[in-house]
Amino acid sequence: MLREFQGTMMSVFVVTLAYLIGSIPCGVLLTRLAGAGDVRRQGSGNIGATNVYRVAGKRLGVLTLVADMLKGLLPLLLLQALGRQDEVLLALVALALFIGHCYPLYLGFKGGKGVATALGIFLVLSPVSVVLALLLFAAVLWRFRYVSLASISAAALMPLLVLAFERSTLLFGVTLLIAAGVIYRHRSNIERLRRGTENRFTF
């Protein structure tokens, strides 16, 4: 009984820690450290890599992308390295990391759209699926020049890929939740796409 309680409390601690790690606002920190001001007050106001790229330059944009991706990747790899192979805990930590990025405690629950963090998460959960989703992302971006449309397209495809390659109902479920979260966070972009006012990406 005591052992089960300790295990439950440890899982709660790990999931909470994952949320706090996911909440780290990499884009805000990097732009401030570089003297580029508060990215939330520039461009689209988003803290993600695309807006950082537009308002603070290519280098900071790429650094933000990598940092947000590692935020999803490293905690899950560490969990596996520590021998915590419980699929339920893995799924909960993945979801907590994603929610932390989208609704960060440190920024009053106003965060990014979760694409880069989701990428890091899926690199652990289903790397083969990521490769195929990235191919779709690249094709849509190349053809239409909309990062938002490419992100939405890749997110929509991910649950089906995970189901096909991982054959896990649990991982399919958490992937579906994360993909739905990514699409939901892009609702303003969807409206601009519909009106034809969305910003195109320039290489």
N, C-alpha and C positions, 0 to 999 in steps of 0.2 A: 504493500500500500504506500509506504513512505517512498519507495523507489519510483513508483509510478508518479507520485506527486512531484518529486524532484525532477523527473524527466519532463513532466508537463511545464513546470516553472522554467526549466532550461529552454524549452522550445519557445515559450512566451518571450523570454529574454532575447533569444536569437532573432525572432521575428521583429521585435521592437527595435533592436539594434539595426536590423536591415532597413527598416523604415527611416531611421535617423541617418543612416549612410546614404540612402536614396535621396534624402532631403538636402544633401549638400549642393548648393547652387553653383556649380562649376563655372558657368558662363558669367555670372555676376562677379564671382571672386577673381576670375582671370582678367576680365576687362578693367576691374578696379585696380588690380595689381599692376596692370600695364598702363595705367593712367588714362584709360579710354572712357572713364565715367561710368555711370550706371546704365547698363544695357536695357534696363526696364523702361528707361525714359527716352529711348531712341528707337528709330525704325518701327517695327511692329510691336515693340515692347516685350517680346518673348525672350526668355533667357536661354534658348537653345542655340545650337551651332549655326543654323541658317541666319538668324538675326545677328548674331555676333559676327559672322562672316561679312554681312552687309555693312554693319556700322563700325566695326573695329578692324576689318582686314582678314585676309586669307589665313595668316598664321594663327591668330587667336581663334578663328572659326574652326580650324582643324584641331587645335588643342582642346577646344570645348567639346567637339565631337568625340575625341579620344577619351577625355576625362569622363564624360557622361556614359560612354560605352563601358569603360573600366568599372564604373560605379555598379553596373549590373553584372559584369563578368567576374570580377575578383572575389566578391563575397561568396558567390556560388561555388567557385573553384576552391576557396578556402574551406567551405563546408564539406565538400567532397574529400579534400585532403585530410580533414580531421576525422574522416570515417563516418560522417553523418550521411548515410546513403538513403535515409528514409525519404521516399518519394513525396509523401504528404508535406513534410517539413521543407523539402526543396521547393515544392510548388508554392507554399506559403511565403517563404523567403523571397522567391522571385516576384510574387505579387506585391509584397511589402516594399521591395526596392522600387518597383514601378510606381506605386502609389506615392512613395516618398518623393520621387522626382516630380510627379504631376501636382502633388499637393504638399509642398515642403513646409515643415514646421517653422523653419527659420525665416520664411518669407510670407508669413501669414496665410499659408496654404495656397499661394498663387505661384505655380511653377510652370514647367515647360510641357511639351506635348508628348514626351516620352519615347520618341523614336530611337535615339541613340542608346538610351538605357535598355530599352526593349531588345535592341540588337545585341547588346552584351549578354543579356539574359538568355536569349535564344541561341547564342553561340555555345552556351553550356548545355541547354536543354535539348537542342536538335541542330547541330552544326550543318548537316546536309540540307535541312530545310532553309537555313539562312542563305546558303549559296544560291539556291533556286530563287528565293525571294529577292535577293540582291540583283540577280539577273533581270527580274521583272522591274525592279526599282530603276536600274540603269537604263533599260529599254524605254520606260515611260518618261524618265527625265530627259533622255536624249531626244525623244520624239516630240514631247510637248513643252519641255523646259519649266515644268512646275514641280518643285520639290514636294509640295503638299500632295499633289496628285500621285506622285511616285510613292510617297510614304503611305498614303491611304491604300493604294493598290497592293503594295507589298504586305501591309498589315492584314488586308482582307484575305490574302492567299495563305498566310502563315498557319492558321488553324488546320486547314485541309492538309497542308504539307506535314505538319506534326502528327496528325492522325494517321497519315499514310506511312510515314517512316518510323515513328516511335510506337505506334499501336498501343497507346496508353490513354485511357479515358480521362484520367486525372490531368495529364499534361495537355491533352486537347482542351480540357475545360479551362485551365489557367491561361493557356494561349489564347483561347477565345475571349476571355475577360480582358487580357492585355491588348489584344487587337481591337476589341470594341472600345477600350479606353483611348487608344491612339486615334481612332476614327472620330470619337466623340470630341477629343481635344482639338481636332481640326475643323470643328463645325463652322467657325468663322471663315476659314479658308474655303470650305465647301460653298459657302454663300458667295464669296468673292469669285470663285470659279464659275458659279452659276451666272453671275452678273458680268463676267468677263473682265474683272478688275484685279485679279490676282497677279502679284508680281512674278515675272519670269526670272528664272535663274540664268546668270551669264557665266560661262566657263572662263 
